[in-house]
Amino acid sequence: MSSLERYSSNRLRRLIGSLNSIRFKDDTGEVEYFGQQVVMLRRDAFALIRDELTRVAGGASQVILGIAGHTVGEEEGKALLARAKALGVKLTQSLPIFIRLAVEETNMGYGKIKIEDFDTESGTVNISISNSFEVDPYRHTLNATCAFTLGYLKGIFSQLLRRHFDGKEVECKGKGDPGCKFRLTIRPQSNAGTSPK
């Protein structure tokens, strides 16, 4: 039986779900998600933090939020890969299914994530998110607002595919677009320091 047969999409969904459980440790006052200690913040608390960061740091706030999101995405990607390896999942055969389920079924409260298109040849991924937690439904902006989410997506895809990704939020509900859409591309490898052949 091949790894793909052994781990059908339903079995992979259960694998992702096994990581996706939240644990409340009442005896220590901790909350654990993906095996990591987390703090639960209300959506408006994140917005207040982002607004104050923007006031203090200006445009650098988007960079800071992007780095934070990227780090979280990388850590979740590492946890997913470690769990899959521990269970004997051969990702070379089931990687596209695993990635789709890992990204779409992992509910971190960022909104409903959907991979619209995943071209493994070109390394381009188009993703939509409905109900992004970074969008303030009562305030429109001139610029895309989902810097943390963009960083998260770049981080998790970079980890799962072992390639660095660049990305852009091409539509944002915060700007008045119908929803939030992201385009990720594999970062071209630098030829710096090599001689042309």
Residue, then its C-alpha position, 0 to 999 in steps of 0.5 A: m500500500s502506497s503512502l498516498e493510499r494509506y493516507s487518503s485526504n480523510r486520513l490526512r484531514r484527521l492528522i491535521g485535526s490531531l494537531n489542531s486541538i486546543r488544550f486548556k491547562d487550567d492547573t497552570g493557567e496556560v493555553e496550548y495550540f500546536g503544542q505551543q503555549v499561546v495567548m488568546l487575544r480578541r480581534d479588537a485587541f490585535a487591531l489596537i496593537r496594530d494601530e498603536l504600532t502603526r502610530v509609533a513605527g509608521g510603515a515599519s509596522q507592516v514589516i514587523l507584523g509580516i515578520a511575526g506572521h512569517t515566524v508563526g507560519e514557519e513554526e506551524g509548518k515545522a510542527l505539521l511536518a514533524r507530526a507527519k514524519a512521526l506518523g510515517v506519512k511519505l510526503t513525496q507522494s502526498l505533498p499537494i494534498f497534505i499542503r492543501l489540508a494543512v493550510e485550509e483545515t488549520n483553523m488559527g482564527y485568521g479567517k477561512i483560508k482557501i487555496e484557489d490555485f496551486d501551480t507546482e510547476s511555476g511555484t505560484v499559489n493563489i489564496s483567498i481568505s474570507n473573514s480575515f481577522e485583520v480587516d476592520p469591517y467598519r473602516h476602509t483603508l488605502n492599503a492592504t491591511c493583512a500583513f500578519t496573514l501574508g507573512y503567515l502564508k509565506g512562512i507556512f508555505s516556505q516550511l512545507l515546500r522547503r523553498h522561500f516564498d515572496g508574496k503580495e496581498v492583491e485584494c483586501k477587504g479592508k480597501g473595499d475589495p470583495g475579499c482578501k486574496f494573496r499571491l505567493t511565488i517561489r523566490p528566485q534563487s540568487n546567482a550572486g557570487t557564481s560565474p555564468k556558465 
